[in-house]
Amino acid sequence: MLNCILIDDEALARDVLEGYLSRLDFIGPVHQFGNAYDALLYLENHEADILFLDIEMPGMNGLDFLKILPHPPITVFTTAYRDYAFEGFELGVIDFLLKPISFPRFVQTIHKIRDFLSLKEQNARLEDNPASDLSTSIFVKSGVQRIKLTVDDVVYIQGLKDYAIIYTTTGKIVLKGSIKAMHDIFPRNQFIRVHKSFIVAVARITRIERNRLVLTGSSKDSSPIPIGRNYKEDVEKALTNLRS
């Protein structure tokens, strides 16, 4: 059973989400808060598995609230403002729900959370890979299994706090480790860091839409990948080399 907290200054928005959560048999207690300060006091003595967090609130906003949490729960931003999605990625938010939130879109988020928790429990980690093999394959240990990841099958990698989610053409795997560690391991001539929280396979880039990359071969639940302001020049160089 997963414990959830909802933080939103709009009571109706909280009630809608609590109604959605009540339809799920694996959700335990749900606690509502109309402001970040009350939620902060609650979290000093209680734990939560999932946090649904509004951003634009009087007093302390959702961004500042999340930044001061030493060990935040799995967090989903719920907001009427699309522009906050990029900041959410940098704070390790697992998903971004744009208001008004429909139940089907909410269910997609719940599936993403459950997938992450399930993969996280497998305690997967990178094996010691000889440098000479890294250009073609990488071995990962998950439980008693030793999984071979073919580099050409990797589409992109997302950093989520202390974990990295590797998305491939056939599925995904969650590893304990930072996005920086992944950047150091995957071959630099094939992968490029495009955001504080994302690394993509250069060959998978199909086009740029505003400040986002559209990739080929990614799973159906993936969205365009944001380009961080500090990474634009590197992305343009990689695309230029790809075309030449």
C-alpha positions as a Markdown table, in Angstrom:
| # | Residue | x | y | z |
|---|---|---|---|---|
| 1 | Met | 0.0 | 0.0 | 0.0 |
| 2 | Leu | 1.3 | 3.4 | -1.0 |
| 3 | Asn | 0.8 | 6.5 | 1.2 |
| 4 | Cys | 0.1 | 9.7 | -0.7 |
| 5 | Ile | 0.1 | 13.4 | 0.2 |
| 6 | Leu | -1.6 | 16.1 | -1.9 |
| 7 | Ile | -0.5 | 19.8 | -1.6 |
| 8 | Asp | -2.6 | 22.3 | -3.5 |
| 9 | Asp | -4.1 | 25.6 | -2.4 |
| 10 | Glu | -7.3 | 24.7 | -4.3 |
| 11 | Ala | -9.5 | 22.4 | -2.4 |
| 12 | Leu | -11.3 | 21.2 | -5.6 |
| 13 | Ala | -8.0 | 20.2 | -7.2 |
| 14 | Arg | -7.1 | 18.2 | -4.1 |
| 15 | Asp | -10.5 | 16.5 | -4.0 |
| 16 | Val | -10.3 | 15.5 | -7.7 |
| 17 | Leu | -7.0 | 13.8 | -7.1 |
| 18 | Glu | -8.1 | 12.1 | -3.9 |
| 19 | Gly | -11.1 | 10.8 | -5.9 |
| 20 | Tyr | -8.9 | 9.4 | -8.5 |
| 21 | Leu | -6.6 | 7.8 | -5.9 |
| 22 | Ser | -9.6 | 6.2 | -4.1 |
| 23 | Arg | -10.3 | 4.1 | -7.2 |
| 24 | Leu | -6.9 | 2.3 | -6.8 |
| 25 | Asp | -6.8 | -0.6 | -4.4 |
| 26 | Phe | -3.0 | -0.3 | -3.7 |
| 27 | Ile | -3.3 | 3.3 | -2.4 |
| 28 | Gly | -3.3 | 3.7 | 1.4 |
| 29 | Pro | -4.0 | 6.8 | 3.4 |
| 30 | Val | -4.2 | 10.1 | 1.5 |
| 31 | His | -3.4 | 13.3 | 3.3 |
| 32 | Gln | -4.4 | 16.7 | 1.9 |
| 33 | Phe | -2.7 | 20.0 | 2.6 |
| 34 | Gly | -3.7 | 23.5 | 1.4 |
| 35 | Asn | -0.2 | 24.9 | 1.8 |
| 36 | Ala | 3.4 | 23.8 | 1.9 |
| 37 | Tyr | 4.1 | 24.8 | 5.5 |
| 38 | Asp | 1.5 | 22.4 | 6.9 |
| 39 | Ala | 2.9 | 19.6 | 4.7 |
| 40 | Leu | 6.4 | 20.3 | 5.8 |
| 41 | Leu | 5.4 | 19.9 | 9.5 |
| 42 | Tyr | 3.7 | 16.7 | 8.7 |
| 43 | Leu | 6.7 | 15.2 | 6.8 |
| 44 | Glu | 9.0 | 16.0 | 9.8 |
| 45 | Asn | 7.3 | 13.1 | 11.6 |
| 46 | His | 5.7 | 11.0 | 8.9 |
| 47 | Glu | 6.7 | 9.3 | 5.7 |
| 48 | Ala | 5.0 | 9.3 | 2.3 |
| 49 | Asp | 5.5 | 7.3 | -0.8 |
| 50 | Ile | 4.1 | 9.7 | -3.4 |
| 51 | Leu | 3.7 | 13.4 | -3.4 |
| 52 | Phe | 1.3 | 15.3 | -5.7 |
| 53 | Leu | 2.5 | 18.9 | -5.6 |
| 54 | Asp | 1.1 | 22.1 | -7.0 |
| 55 | Ile | 3.6 | 24.8 | -7.9 |
| 56 | Glu | 1.8 | 28.2 | -7.8 |
| 57 | Met | 0.8 | 28.5 | -4.2 |
| 58 | Pro | 0.8 | 31.5 | -1.8 |
| 59 | Gly | 3.6 | 31.7 | 0.7 |
| 60 | Met | 6.0 | 28.9 | -0.2 |
| 61 | Asn | 5.6 | 27.6 | -3.8 |
| 62 | Gly | 6.0 | 24.0 | -4.8 |
| 63 | Leu | 9.5 | 24.4 | -6.3 |
| 64 | Asp | 10.9 | 25.9 | -3.1 |
| 65 | Phe | 9.2 | 23.3 | -1.0 |
| 66 | Leu | 10.7 | 20.4 | -2.9 |
| 67 | Lys | 14.2 | 21.9 | -2.8 |
| 68 | Ile | 14.2 | 22.0 | 1.0 |
| 69 | Leu | 13.1 | 18.4 | 1.5 |
| 70 | Pro | 16.1 | 16.2 | 2.4 |
| 71 | His | 14.5 | 13.0 | 1.2 |
| 72 | Pro | 11.5 | 13.8 | -1.0 |
| 73 | Pro | 9.0 | 11.1 | -1.9 |
| 74 | Ile | 8.3 | 10.2 | -5.5 |
| 75 | Thr | 7.0 | 13.5 | -6.7 |
| 76 | Val | 4.4 | 14.5 | -9.4 |
| 77 | Phe | 3.9 | 18.2 | -10.3 |
| 78 | Thr | 0.3 | 19.2 | -10.7 |
| 79 | Thr | -0.1 | 22.6 | -12.2 |
| 80 | Ala | -1.8 | 24.8 | -14.8 |
| 81 | Tyr | 1.5 | 26.1 | -16.1 |
| 82 | Arg | 3.3 | 24.0 | -18.7 |
| 83 | Asp | 6.5 | 25.9 | -18.5 |
| 84 | Tyr | 7.4 | 24.3 | -15.2 |
| 85 | Ala | 8.1 | 20.9 | -16.7 |
| 86 | Phe | 11.8 | 21.6 | -17.3 |
| 87 | Glu | 12.4 | 22.7 | -13.7 |
| 88 | Gly | 10.6 | 19.6 | -12.6 |
| 89 | Phe | 13.0 | 17.3 | -14.4 |
| 90 | Glu | 15.9 | 19.1 | -12.7 |
| 91 | Leu | 14.4 | 18.4 | -9.3 |
| 92 | Gly | 13.9 | 14.7 | -10.0 |
| 93 | Val | 10.1 | 14.8 | -10.5 |
| 94 | Ile | 8.9 | 11.6 | -12.0 |
| 95 | Asp | 6.0 | 13.2 | -14.0 |
| 96 | Phe | 4.1 | 16.4 | -14.7 |
| 97 | Leu | 0.3 | 16.6 | -14.8 |
| 98 | Leu | -1.2 | 19.6 | -16.5 |
| 99 | Lys | -4.5 | 20.8 | -15.0 |
| 100 | Pro | -7.4 | 20.0 | -15.6 |
| 101 | Ile | -6.1 | 16.5 | -15.0 |
| 102 | Ser | -8.1 | 13.7 | -16.7 |
| 103 | Phe | -8.3 | 10.3 | -15.1 |
| 104 | Pro | -6.7 | 8.5 | -18.1 |
| 105 | Arg | -3.7 | 10.8 | -17.9 |
| 106 | Phe | -3.5 | 10.3 | -14.1 |
| 107 | Val | -3.5 | 6.5 | -14.7 |
| 108 | Gln | -0.5 | 6.9 | -17.0 |
| 109 | Thr | 1.4 | 8.6 | -14.1 |
| 110 | Ile | 0.4 | 5.9 | -11.7 |
| 111 | His | 1.7 | 3.2 | -14.1 |
| 112 | Lys | 5.0 | 5.1 | -14.4 |
| 113 | Ile | 5.3 | 5.3 | -10.6 |
| 114 | Arg | 4.6 | 1.6 | -10.2 |
| 115 | Asp | 7.1 | 0.6 | -13.0 |
| 116 | Phe | 9.8 | 2.7 | -11.3 |
| 117 | Leu | 9.1 | 1.1 | -7.9 |
| 118 | Ser | 9.1 | -2.4 | -9.4 |
| 119 | Leu | 12.3 | -1.9 | -11.3 |
| 120 | Lys | 13.9 | -0.2 | -8.3 |
| 121 | Glu | 13.2 | -3.2 | -6.1 |
| 122 | Gln | 15.3 | -5.4 | -8.5 |
| 123 | Asn | 18.4 | -3.7 | -7.1 |
| 124 | Ala | 20.1 | -3.6 | -10.5 |
| 125 | Arg | 23.6 | -2.3 | -10.8 |
| 126 | Leu | 26.3 | -2.0 | -13.4 |
| 127 | Glu | 28.8 | -4.8 | -13.6 |
| 128 | Asp | 32.5 | -4.2 | -14.1 |
| 129 | Asn | 32.7 | -3.7 | -17.8 |
| 130 | Pro | 36.0 | -3.8 | -19.7 |
| 131 | Ala | 36.6 | -0.5 | -21.4 |
| 132 | Ser | 37.2 | -2.3 | -24.7 |
| 133 | Asp | 33.6 | -3.6 | -24.6 |
| 134 | Leu | 31.8 | -0.4 | -23.8 |
| 135 | Ser | 31.3 | 0.7 | -27.4 |
| 136 | Thr | 29.1 | -2.3 | -28.1 |
| 137 | Ser | 27.5 | -3.6 | -24.9 |
| 138 | Ile | 27.2 | -3.0 | -21.2 |
| 139 | Phe | 26.4 | -5.7 | -18.6 |
| 140 | Val | 24.0 | -5.0 | -15.7 |
| 141 | Lys | 23.3 | -7.3 | -12.8 |
| 142 | Ser | 19.7 | -7.5 | -11.6 |
| 143 | Gly | 19.2 | -10.0 | -8.7 |
| 144 | Val | 20.8 | -13.3 | -9.9 |
| 145 | Gln | 20.5 | -12.3 | -13.6 |
| 146 | Arg | 23.2 | -10.7 | -15.6 |
| 147 | Ile | 21.7 | -8.6 | -18.3 |
| 148 | Lys | 23.5 | -7.5 | -21.5 |
| 149 | Leu | 22.5 | -4.1 | -22.8 |
| 150 | Thr | 23.4 | -3.6 | -26.4 |
| 151 | Val | 24.5 | 0.0 | -26.7 |
| 152 | Asp | 22.7 | 0.5 | -30.1 |
| 153 | Asp | 19.4 | -0.4 | -28.4 |
| 154 | Val | 19.7 | 2.3 | -25.8 |
| 155 | Val | 17.5 | 5.3 | -26.7 |
| 156 | Tyr | 18.0 | 7.6 | -23.7 |
| 157 | Ile | 18.8 | 7.7 | -20.0 |
| 158 | Gln | 17.0 | 9.8 | -17.4 |
| 159 | Gly | 18.4 | 10.7 | -14.0 |
| 160 | Leu | 15.9 | 10.6 | -11.1 |
| 161 | Lys | 17.6 | 11.6 | -7.8 |
| 162 | Asp | 19.9 | 8.7 | -7.0 |
| 163 | Tyr | 18.8 | 6.5 | -9.8 |
| 164 | Ala | 19.1 | 6.3 | -13.6 |
| 165 | Ile | 16.4 | 4.9 | -15.8 |
| 166 | Ile | 17.8 | 3.4 | -19.1 |
| 167 | Tyr | 15.2 | 3.4 | -21.9 |
| 168 | Thr | 15.8 | 0.9 | -24.7 |
| 169 | Thr | 13.9 | -0.2 | -27.8 |
| 170 | Thr | 12.4 | -3.1 | -25.8 |
| 171 | Gly | 11.9 | -1.7 | -22.3 |
| 172 | Lys | 13.7 | 0.0 | -19.4 |
| 173 | Ile | 15.8 | -0.7 | -16.4 |
| 174 | Val | 16.4 | 1.3 | -13.3 |
| 175 | Leu | 19.9 | 1.5 | -11.9 |
| 176 | Lys | 21.3 | 2.8 | -8.6 |
| 177 | Gly | 23.6 | 5.6 | -9.7 |
| 178 | Ser | 23.7 | 9.3 | -10.8 |
| 179 | Ile | 23.2 | 10.6 | -14.3 |
| 180 | Lys | 26.8 | 11.8 | -14.2 |
| 181 | Ala | 28.0 | 8.2 | -13.6 |
| 182 | Met | 26.0 | 7.1 | -16.6 |
| 183 | His | 27.6 | 9.8 | -18.7 |
| 184 | Asp | 31.0 | 8.6 | -17.7 |
| 185 | Ile | 30.2 | 5.0 | -18.7 |
| 186 | Phe | 28.4 | 5.3 | -22.0 |
| 187 | Pro | 30.6 | 6.1 | -25.1 |
| 188 | Arg | 30.8 | 9.9 | -25.6 |
| 189 | Asn | 30.9 | 9.5 | -29.4 |
| 190 | Gln | 27.4 | 7.9 | -29.3 |
| 191 | Phe | 25.7 | 9.6 | -26.4 |
| 192 | Ile | 25.3 | 13.2 | -25.5 |
| 193 | Arg | 24.1 | 14.9 | -22.4 |
| 194 | Val | 21.3 | 17.3 | -23.4 |
| 195 | His | 20.0 | 18.3 | -20.0 |
| 196 | Lys | 20.9 | 18.0 | -16.3 |
| 197 | Ser | 18.7 | 14.9 | -16.1 |
| 198 | Phe | 18.9 | 13.4 | -19.6 |
| 199 | Ile | 21.4 | 11.7 | -21.9 |
| 200 | Val | 20.4 | 10.6 | -25.4 |
| 201 | Ala | 21.7 | 8.4 | -28.2 |
| 202 | Val | 22.7 | 10.8 | -30.9 |
| 203 | Ala | 21.7 | 8.4 | -33.7 |
| 204 | Arg | 18.1 | 8.4 | -32.2 |
| 205 | Ile | 17.5 | 12.1 | -32.6 |
| 206 | Thr | 15.0 | 12.8 | -35.3 |
| 207 | Arg | 14.2 | 16.5 | -34.9 |
| 208 | Ile | 14.1 | 19.4 | -32.5 |
| 209 | Glu | 10.7 | 21.0 | -31.5 |
| 210 | Arg | 11.4 | 24.2 | -29.7 |
| 211 | Asn | 13.6 | 23.2 | -26.8 |
| 212 | Arg | 12.8 | 19.5 | -27.0 |
| 213 | Leu | 14.2 | 16.5 | -28.8 |
| 214 | Val | 12.1 | 13.9 | -30.5 |
| 215 | Leu | 13.7 | 10.5 | -30.6 |
| 216 | Thr | 13.0 | 7.4 | -32.6 |
| 217 | Gly | 12.7 | 4.0 | -31.0 |
| 218 | Ser | 11.6 | 5.2 | -27.6 |
| 219 | Ser | 8.8 | 3.5 | -25.6 |
| 220 | Lys | 5.2 | 4.6 | -26.2 |
| 221 | Asp | 5.0 | 6.3 | -22.7 |
| 222 | Ser | 8.0 | 8.6 | -23.3 |
| 223 | Ser | 7.8 | 12.3 | -24.1 |
| 224 | Pro | 10.1 | 14.6 | -26.0 |
| 225 | Ile | 13.3 | 15.2 | -24.2 |
| 226 | Pro | 14.0 | 18.7 | -22.9 |
| 227 | Ile | 17.2 | 20.5 | -23.9 |
| 228 | Gly | 18.8 | 22.4 | -21.0 |
| 229 | Arg | 20.0 | 25.9 | -21.6 |
| 230 | Asn | 23.6 | 25.0 | -20.9 |
| 231 | Tyr | 23.5 | 22.1 | -23.3 |
| 232 | Lys | 22.1 | 23.7 | -26.5 |
| 233 | Glu | 25.5 | 24.3 | -28.1 |
| 234 | Asp | 26.6 | 20.7 | -27.6 |
| 235 | Val | 23.3 | 19.5 | -29.1 |
| 236 | Glu | 23.7 | 21.7 | -32.2 |
| 237 | Lys | 27.3 | 20.4 | -32.7 |
| 238 | Ala | 26.2 | 16.8 | -32.3 |
| 239 | Leu | 23.4 | 17.3 | -34.9 |
| 240 | Thr | 25.8 | 19.1 | -37.3 |
| 241 | Asn | 28.3 | 16.2 | -37.1 |
| 242 | Leu | 25.4 | 13.7 | -37.6 |
| 243 | Arg | 24.3 | 15.4 | -40.8 |
| 244 | Ser | 27.8 | 15.7 | -42.2 |
